[in-house]
Amino acid sequence: MEESNTLHTPAHILRTLTYYAMVTEETSASPLDYDSTFPVYWSPWTQDRVFGANIGMFESKFTGFSFCHLPHDDKLIYHLIIHALSSIANTNIPTATFPLLPSPMGWTKKRHMHWLRCFSDHAAVPAKFS
């Protein structure tokens, strides 16, 4: 996804994810960029609890249908991909996590792409947004 300076997810992408992919929650956001149409959101930062965020997104399995739009931090993206894959592998509940990742330039050298390739039966890169 080509990214501007903001992590606010464009409305047309949110509509597509909620309508066609049945997404019901945002698993990574901050008080400044979460979408208020979702009743709950998760933040990787504990101080966001003051603003109503659920914290500890990596402390429980992802279940159900969710999306996340992480800051462009390779370490955080890597942990998210590993956590999402392990969540899928360890539950019988239908689960899909749609990470909105930065532009794929140089992805072949990123650790998270290695894991996506290793678990191709559970993971795919289905779309590129502009």
Disulfide bonds with the S-S distance in Angstrom:
none
